[in-house]
Amino acid sequence: MRPLIGQNMKVNPKQIESVTALAGPKRYEHFVKVIADWEEVWGLYKDGWALASTDDGQQVFPLWPAKEYADLCAKKEWSGYEPESFSLEDFMNELLPNLKNDGVLPGIFYTPSDNGVTPSVDQLLADLNEELENY
């Protein structure tokens, strides 16, 4: 799966501030709504996709709803990584099935001060499909 150069959906600084201050479950809801609407998902890339892990060592693939949020996290262990997008279709039909096969959890909406929410692939797909029914 190759990164796409995303349409640059600008998120304003006030929105960034208010959304990143939300609790993890609220950021997860925001993520599902935004990616269903904008039809793109963001990760961090540098010679491969950025990965994280849970406290018990489970691998996690961090994901964001917009470039600006991913960019906030391109620091420390992800220094030098660049936000890259992929289409919602590739996300649902390629990335998520691959993560499930590899036993990697989706890491939804990390912030510089908070780890993301880590739903199962099946839960994320179910939530996305439910949201997409509204479109």
N, CA and C atoms as a LAMMPS dump frame, in Angstrom:
ITEM: TIMESTEP
0
ITEM: NUMBER OF ATOMS
405
ITEM: BOX BOUNDS ff ff ff
-5.0000000000000000e+02 5.0000000000000000e+02
-5.0000000000000000e+02 5.0000000000000000e+02
-5.0000000000000000e+02 5.0000000000000000e+02
ITEM: ATOMS id mol type element x y z
1 1 1 N 0.848 -1.174 0
2 1 2 C 0 0 0
3 1 3 C 0.893 1.236 0
4 2 1 N 0.745 2.071 -0.986
5 2 2 C 1.563 3.276 -1.087
6 2 3 C 0.825 4.465 -0.481
7 3 1 N 1.573 5.351 0.168
8 3 2 C 0.923 6.558 0.692
9 3 3 C 0.381 7.412 -0.443
10 4 1 N -0.707 8.096 -0.194
11 4 2 C -1.254 9.074 -1.143
12 4 3 C -0.828 10.451 -0.695
13 5 1 N -0.74 11.348 -1.613
14 5 2 C -0.566 12.736 -1.225
15 5 3 C -1.987 13.26 -1.031
16 6 1 N -2.354 13.503 0.209
17 6 2 C -3.743 13.832 0.53
18 6 3 C -4.143 15.226 0.096
19 7 1 N -5.438 15.4 -0.131
20 7 2 C -5.955 16.738 -0.363
21 7 3 C -5.718 17.416 0.97
22 8 1 N -5.2 18.607 0.944
23 8 2 C -4.839 19.196 2.218
24 8 3 C -6.041 19.823 2.894
25 9 1 N -6.678 19.054 3.746
26 9 2 C -7.798 19.545 4.533
27 9 3 C -7.204 20.302 5.703
28 10 1 N -7.372 21.584 5.723
29 10 2 C -6.777 22.372 6.796
30 10 3 C -7.628 22.302 8.053
31 11 1 N -6.988 21.959 9.146
32 11 2 C -7.646 21.969 10.446
33 11 3 C -7.1 23.197 11.167
34 12 1 N -7.98 24.046 11.66
35 12 2 C -7.476 25.271 12.271
36 12 3 C -6.928 25.014 13.68
37 13 1 N -6.009 25.878 14.124
38 13 2 C -5.345 25.674 15.419
39 13 3 C -6.307 25.543 16.603
40 14 1 N -7.392 26.3 16.605
41 14 2 C -8.374 26.198 17.706
42 14 3 C -8.979 24.798 17.742
43 15 1 N -9.317 24.277 16.557
44 15 2 C -9.9 22.932 16.497
45 15 3 C -8.877 21.891 16.954
46 16 1 N -7.634 22.046 16.515
47 16 2 C -6.587 21.114 16.928
48 16 3 C -6.499 21.093 18.453
49 17 1 N -6.474 22.276 19.041
50 17 2 C -6.361 22.393 20.488
51 17 3 C -7.543 21.724 21.192
52 18 1 N -8.758 21.992 20.729
53 18 2 C -9.93 21.434 21.416
54 18 3 C -10.051 19.929 21.197
55 19 1 N -9.745 19.449 20
56 19 2 C -9.884 18.004 19.729
57 19 3 C -8.794 17.204 20.443
58 20 1 N -7.542 17.701 20.453
59 20 2 C -6.483 16.941 21.128
60 20 3 C -6.675 16.927 22.641
61 21 1 N -7.462 17.879 23.167
62 21 2 C -7.745 17.903 24.615
63 21 3 C -8.828 16.906 25.012
64 22 1 N -9.558 16.359 24.036
65 22 2 C -10.629 15.396 24.33
66 22 3 C -10.051 14.1 24.899
67 23 1 N -10.862 13.402 25.673
68 23 2 C -10.485 12.073 26.166
69 23 3 C -10.413 11.107 24.979
70 24 1 N -9.624 10.052 25.129
71 24 2 C -9.423 9.072 24.067
72 24 3 C -10.69 8.597 23.362
73 25 1 N -11.73 8.172 24.104
74 25 2 C -12.949 7.699 23.434
75 25 3 C -13.619 8.778 22.577
76 26 1 N -13.554 10.041 23
77 26 2 C -14.128 11.137 22.208
78 26 3 C -13.277 11.399 20.963
79 27 1 N -11.952 11.272 21.084
80 27 2 C -11.079 11.423 19.905
81 27 3 C -11.364 10.289 18.914
82 28 1 N -11.628 9.101 19.446
83 28 2 C -11.961 7.957 18.586
84 28 3 C -13.23 8.251 17.79
85 29 1 N -14.271 8.753 18.466
86 29 2 C -15.521 9.105 17.766
87 29 3 C -15.248 10.145 16.681
88 30 1 N -14.45 11.15 17.017
89 30 2 C -14.107 12.21 16.062
90 30 3 C -13.375 11.608 14.856
91 31 1 N -12.42 10.714 15.117
92 31 2 C -11.652 10.038 14.063
93 31 3 C -12.586 9.333 13.084
94 32 1 N -13.516 8.537 13.61
95 32 2 C -14.433 7.766 12.763
96 32 3 C -15.267 8.709 11.885
97 33 1 N -15.808 9.766 12.475
98 33 2 C -16.631 10.718 11.713
99 33 3 C -15.828 11.431 10.629
100 34 1 N -14.63 11.906 10.982
101 34 2 C -13.815 12.68 10.034
102 34 3 C -13.326 11.808 8.878
103 35 1 N -12.832 10.609 9.167
104 35 2 C -12.324 9.798 8.045
105 35 3 C -13.463 9.315 7.152
106 36 1 N -14.642 9.106 7.709
107 36 2 C -15.798 8.737 6.877
108 36 3 C -16.168 9.906 5.957
109 37 1 N -16.047 11.123 6.476
110 37 2 C -16.398 12.317 5.722
111 37 3 C -15.322 12.664 4.686
112 38 1 N -14.066 12.736 5.108
113 38 2 C -12.975 13.162 4.216
114 38 3 C -12.406 12.02 3.378
115 39 1 N -12.724 10.774 3.752
116 39 2 C -12.292 9.577 3.022
117 39 3 C -10.778 9.437 2.913
118 40 1 N -10.098 9.866 3.959
119 40 2 C -8.662 9.587 4.03
120 40 3 C -8.239 9.439 5.482
121 41 1 N -7.14 8.705 5.648
122 41 2 C -6.59 8.38 6.963
123 41 3 C -5.103 8.708 6.904
124 42 1 N -4.542 9.122 8.032
125 42 2 C -3.137 9.526 8.08
126 42 3 C -2.321 8.657 9.025
127 43 1 N -1.101 8.35 8.598
128 43 2 C -0.104 7.703 9.443
129 43 3 C 1.182 8.498 9.346
130 44 1 N 2.222 8.042 10.016
131 44 2 C 3.545 8.669 9.92
132 44 3 C 4.477 7.7 9.209
133 45 1 N 5.261 8.23 8.263
134 45 2 C 6.073 7.387 7.402
135 45 3 C 7.501 7.904 7.298
136 46 1 N 8.48 6.994 7.417
137 46 2 C 9.894 7.273 7.142
138 46 3 C 10.556 5.919 6.951
139 47 1 N 10.813 5.534 5.732
140 47 2 C 11.377 4.201 5.44
141 47 3 C 10.503 3.095 6.028
142 48 1 N 9.217 3.348 6.167
143 48 2 C 8.273 2.406 6.763
144 48 3 C 7.339 3.175 7.681
145 49 1 N 6.219 2.584 7.987
146 49 2 C 5.218 3.248 8.831
147 49 3 C 5.646 3.248 10.29
148 50 1 N 5.323 4.335 10.991
149 50 2 C 5.588 4.429 12.429
150 50 3 C 4.741 3.399 13.162
151 51 1 N 5.339 2.754 14.148
152 51 2 C 4.625 1.795 14.985
153 51 3 C 4.841 2.152 16.446
154 52 1 N 3.944 1.693 17.279
155 52 2 C 4.048 1.87 18.719
156 52 3 C 3.746 0.522 19.345
157 53 1 N 3.663 0.483 20.668
158 53 2 C 3.23 -0.753 21.31
159 53 3 C 2.471 -0.427 22.591
160 54 1 N 1.613 -1.37 22.962
161 54 2 C 0.842 -1.218 24.192
162 54 3 C 1.762 -1.541 25.37
163 55 1 N 1.277 -1.298 26.575
164 55 2 C 2.069 -1.592 27.771
165 55 3 C 2.47 -3.06 27.85
166 56 1 N 1.624 -3.938 27.286
167 56 2 C 1.961 -5.367 27.329
168 56 3 C 2.671 -5.853 26.065
169 57 1 N 3.169 -4.912 25.256
170 57 2 C 4.02 -5.283 24.127
171 57 3 C 3.314 -5.564 22.809
172 58 1 N 2.01 -5.384 22.753
173 58 2 C 1.275 -5.598 21.498
174 58 3 C 1.602 -4.47 20.515
175 59 1 N 1.923 -4.824 19.262
176 59 2 C 2.224 -3.793 18.272
177 59 3 C 0.989 -3.002 17.89
178 60 1 N 1.196 -1.686 17.663
179 60 2 C 0.108 -0.758 17.347
180 60 3 C 0.523 0.083 16.153
181 61 1 N -0.417 0.305 15.231
182 61 2 C -0.21 1.151 14.053
183 61 3 C -0.955 2.468 14.298
184 62 1 N -0.236 3.552 14.656
185 62 2 C -0.9 4.827 14.968
186 62 3 C -1.551 5.465 13.739
187 63 1 N -2.76 6.005 13.94
188 63 2 C -3.548 6.596 12.854
189 63 3 C -4.196 7.893 13.315
190 64 1 N -4.347 8.815 12.362
191 64 2 C -4.96 10.111 12.67
192 64 3 C -5.953 10.487 11.578
193 65 1 N -6.919 11.388 11.905
194 65 2 C -7.923 11.798 10.923
195 65 3 C -7.468 12.93 10.009
196 66 1 N -6.347 13.59 10.323
197 66 2 C -5.872 14.705 9.501
198 66 3 C -4.367 14.86 9.672
199 67 1 N -3.743 15.432 8.653
200 67 2 C -2.291 15.626 8.634
201 67 3 C -1.805 16.384 9.864
202 68 1 N -2.539 17.426 10.234
203 68 2 C -2.094 18.288 11.331
204 68 3 C -1.94 17.519 12.642
205 69 1 N -2.837 16.572 12.894
206 69 2 C -2.759 15.788 14.132
207 69 3 C -1.57 14.821 14.096
208 70 1 N -1.352 14.201 12.942
209 70 2 C -0.205 13.289 12.797
210 70 3 C 1.093 14.065 12.986
211 71 1 N 1.134 15.265 12.405
212 71 2 C 2.323 16.108 12.472
213 71 3 C 2.703 16.441 13.918
214 72 1 N 1.708 16.625 14.779
215 72 2 C 1.973 16.923 16.19
216 72 3 C 2.773 15.809 16.862
217 73 1 N 2.634 14.587 16.356
218 73 2 C 3.266 13.43 16.989
219 73 3 C 4.578 13.013 16.32
220 74 1 N 5.007 13.759 15.297
221 74 2 C 6.261 13.428 14.592
222 74 3 C 7.453 13.973 15.389
223 75 1 N 7.551 13.522 16.621
224 75 2 C 8.602 13.964 17.535
225 75 3 C 9.128 12.756 18.298
226 76 1 N 10.129 12.965 19.117
227 76 2 C 10.749 11.913 19.922
228 76 3 C 11.059 10.698 19.056
229 77 1 N 10.448 9.529 19.392
230 77 2 C 10.789 8.308 18.636
231 77 3 C 10.331 8.373 17.181
232 78 1 N 9.424 9.282 16.856
233 78 2 C 8.966 9.432 15.471
234 78 3 C 9.53 10.69 14.82
235 79 1 N 10.588 11.231 15.377
236 79 2 C 11.237 12.408 14.801
237 79 3 C 11.712 12.063 13.391
238 80 1 N 11.459 12.963 12.438
239 80 2 C 11.856 12.711 11.053
240 80 3 C 10.792 12 10.238
241 81 1 N 9.747 11.506 10.894
242 81 2 C 8.64 10.894 10.169
243 81 3 C 7.762 11.988 9.592
244 82 1 N 7.155 11.714 8.454
245 82 2 C 6.28 12.676 7.782
246 82 3 C 4.867 12.111 7.72
247 83 1 N 3.854 12.969 7.917
248 83 2 C 2.478 12.501 7.747
249 83 3 C 2.235 12.069 6.296
250 84 1 N 1.637 10.916 6.124
251 84 2 C 1.272 10.401 4.801
252 84 3 C -0.159 9.885 4.893
253 85 1 N -0.911 10.11 3.819
254 85 2 C -2.305 9.668 3.851
255 85 3 C -2.528 8.481 2.935
256 86 1 N -3.607 7.786 3.197
257 86 2 C -4.079 6.746 2.291
258 86 3 C -5.589 6.851 2.269
259 87 1 N -6.174 6.334 1.214
260 87 2 C -7.621 6.482 1.048
261 87 3 C -8.366 5.613 2.051
262 88 1 N -9.578 6.02 2.348
263 88 2 C -10.431 5.247 3.247
264 88 3 C -10.638 3.84 2.681
265 89 1 N -10.79 3.756 1.362
266 89 2 C -10.979 2.452 0.72
267 89 3 C -9.78 1.533 0.966
268 90 1 N -8.556 2.051 0.752
269 90 2 C -7.357 1.241 1.021
270 90 3 C -7.259 0.88 2.503
271 91 1 N -7.635 1.834 3.351
272 91 2 C -7.594 1.615 4.798
273 91 3 C -8.486 0.442 5.179
274 92 1 N -9.73 0.464 4.685
275 92 2 C -10.693 -0.56 5.076
276 92 3 C -10.448 -1.903 4.385
277 93 1 N -9.993 -1.866 3.125
278 93 2 C -9.875 -3.102 2.344
279 93 3 C -8.481 -3.723 2.345
280 94 1 N -7.455 -2.921 2.666
281 94 2 C -6.087 -3.455 2.663
282 94 3 C -5.426 -3.367 4.034
283 95 1 N -5.315 -2.146 4.557
284 95 2 C -4.546 -1.969 5.792
285 95 3 C -5.169 -2.72 6.971
286 96 1 N -6.458 -2.492 7.234
287 96 2 C -7.063 -3.139 8.403
288 96 3 C -7.01 -4.669 8.331
289 97 1 N -7.341 -5.283 7.178
290 97 2 C -7.191 -6.754 7.118
291 97 3 C -5.736 -7.201 7.349
292 98 1 N -4.759 -6.431 6.831
293 98 2 C -3.347 -6.782 7.046
294 98 3 C -2.97 -6.661 8.52
295 99 1 N -3.447 -5.597 9.175
296 99 2 C -3.161 -5.44 10.606
297 99 3 C -3.735 -6.619 11.385
298 100 1 N -4.97 -6.997 11.045
299 100 2 C -5.621 -8.112 11.743
300 100 3 C -4.815 -9.404 11.547
301 101 1 N -4.41 -9.678 10.31
302 101 2 C -3.616 -10.888 10.016
303 101 3 C -2.299 -10.891 10.777
304 102 1 N -1.7 -9.692 10.937
305 102 2 C -0.4 -9.583 11.605
306 102 3 C -0.514 -9.431 13.121
307 103 1 N -1.754 -9.368 13.635
308 103 2 C -1.938 -9.21 15.071
309 103 3 C -1.548 -7.825 15.586
310 104 1 N -1.68 -6.804 14.714
311 104 2 C -1.336 -5.43 15.084
312 104 3 C -2.638 -4.657 15.319
313 105 1 N -2.694 -3.895 16.404
314 105 2 C -3.887 -3.105 16.711
315 105 3 C -3.827 -1.738 16.04
316 106 1 N -4.981 -1.218 15.6
317 106 2 C -4.997 0.173 15.154
318 106 3 C -4.893 1.069 16.398
319 107 1 N -4.052 2.099 16.311
320 107 2 C -3.891 3.056 17.417
321 107 3 C -4.519 4.368 17
322 108 1 N -5.713 4.62 17.49
323 108 2 C -6.49 5.745 16.978
324 108 3 C -6.191 7.026 17.737
325 109 1 N -5.635 7.991 16.995
326 109 2 C -5.539 9.374 17.438
327 109 3 C -4.654 9.575 18.662
328 110 1 N -3.388 9.199 18.522
329 110 2 C -2.399 9.56 19.54
330 110 3 C -2.304 11.084 19.594
331 111 1 N -1.93 11.617 20.739
332 111 2 C -1.582 13.034 20.865
333 111 3 C -0.191 13.072 21.496
334 112 1 N 0.468 14.229 21.512
335 112 2 C 1.789 14.285 22.139
336 112 3 C 1.768 13.875 23.613
337 113 1 N 0.612 13.989 24.268
338 113 2 C 0.563 13.683 25.702
339 113 3 C -0.286 12.456 26.039
340 114 1 N -0.846 11.782 25.039
341 114 2 C -1.758 10.678 25.328
342 114 3 C -1.675 9.62 24.234
343 115 1 N -1.583 8.355 24.656
344 115 2 C -1.624 7.272 23.674
345 115 3 C -3.012 7.199 23.068
346 116 1 N -3.095 6.624 21.903
347 116 2 C -4.379 6.49 21.237
348 116 3 C -5.232 5.392 21.843
349 117 1 N -6.447 5.302 21.333
350 117 2 C -7.367 4.226 21.692
351 117 3 C -7.017 3.041 20.784
352 118 1 N -7.052 1.829 21.311
353 118 2 C -6.684 0.658 20.507
354 118 3 C -7.847 -0.327 20.424
355 119 1 N -8.823 -0.027 19.54
356 119 2 C -9.929 -0.969 19.351
357 119 3 C -9.437 -2.181 18.556
358 120 1 N -10.218 -3.231 18.542
359 120 2 C -9.892 -4.338 17.639
360 120 3 C -10.176 -3.868 16.213
361 121 1 N -9.566 -4.514 15.246
362 121 2 C -9.832 -4.199 13.836
363 121 3 C -11.323 -4.367 13.549
364 122 1 N -11.925 -5.444 14.069
365 122 2 C -13.347 -5.699 13.822
366 122 3 C -14.226 -4.588 14.391
367 123 1 N -13.881 -4.102 15.595
368 123 2 C -14.657 -3.015 16.212
369 123 3 C -14.547 -1.746 15.374
370 124 1 N -13.337 -1.421 14.934
371 124 2 C -13.133 -0.221 14.12
372 124 3 C -13.893 -0.323 12.801
373 125 1 N -13.824 -1.467 12.149
374 125 2 C -14.562 -1.65 10.892
375 125 3 C -16.069 -1.523 11.112
376 126 1 N -16.569 -2.101 12.193
377 126 2 C -18.006 -2.021 12.491
378 126 3 C -18.415 -0.564 12.722
379 127 1 N -17.618 0.177 13.485
380 127 2 C -17.925 1.586 13.763
381 127 3 C -17.863 2.42 12.486
382 128 1 N -16.887 2.14 11.644
383 128 2 C -16.769 2.873 10.38
384 128 3 C -17.934 2.57 9.451
385 129 1 N -18.291 1.302 9.329
386 129 2 C -19.418 0.94 8.463
387 129 3 C -20.711 1.573 8.949
388 130 1 N -20.883 1.622 10.27
389 130 2 C -22.071 2.261 10.829
390 130 3 C -22.085 3.749 10.498
391 131 1 N -20.934 4.406 10.616
392 131 2 C -20.834 5.83 10.3
393 131 3 C -21.075 6.063 8.8
394 132 1 N -20.528 5.19 7.969
395 132 2 C -20.664 5.356 6.509
396 132 3 C -22.108 5.208 6.033
397 133 1 N -22.928 4.496 6.82
398 133 2 C -24.357 4.389 6.47
399 133 3 C -25.047 5.737 6.523
400 134 1 N -24.466 6.71 7.235
401 134 2 C -25.038 8.059 7.318
402 134 3 C -24.74 8.906 6.073
403 135 1 N -23.904 8.376 5.162
404 135 2 C -23.496 9.153 3.985
405 135 3 C -24.209 8.697 2.727
